[in-house]
Structures are given as structure tokens and as C-alpha cells.
Amino acid sequence: MDDGRPDLGDAALALASTAIDALRLPLGLVARTPGVRMLARDGALVRLRVRSRVEGLAERALAAPEIARAVDRFVQRVAAQLRDADRSTAAPTLKEV
């Protein structure tokens, strides 16, 4: 229902878009700004620390006994399906004829 009032969501998006456009600077100018090298170096260190932390969490999660049991069940289920598929597509033997 349109009661003549502006949509605040649309206004917020337009304001954000305008702010982004106004704050965009040529990269060459930003690269020469004092402190950018330090920020880039710190950002690279943070990226490495985050990656290391995520790898550690993933390793710990994959080493959990619950994951090992889930993988074992999955492998058993796939092996059983493959056995069943082999039996259903195998040529009949003399005993079966």
C-alpha cells in the first residue's frame, strides 16, 4: 500500500550507493597515502593468522571421533550399494539357470 511516504529501505540503499561513489579514490592516490603499506602488511598478517586458525579448527573437527564414525558409515553404505549393483548386473551362473 502506497501512502505517499518514501520507502526508507530504498532511501538507505541510495544513500549507501552515493557514499560509496563519493569515497572511491583512484588506487594510485590511495597507494601513496601514508600508512597504506603498514595497513597492507598488517592485513597480510591477519589473513595468515585467520587462515592458520581456520585450518586448525578444520583439522580438529576432522579428527573428531564423530567424523570418523560418519565417514565409516558412509563408506560401508557405498560399498554395500556397489555390491548390490554388482550382483544385480552380474551374468547368471550355471546354478541360477
Secondary structure, DSSP 8 states (H G I E B T S, - for coil): ---S---HHHHHHHHHHHHHHHH---HHHHHTSTTHHHHHHHHHHHHHHHHHHHHHHHHHHHTSHHHHHHHHHHHHHHHHHHHHHHHHHS---TTT-
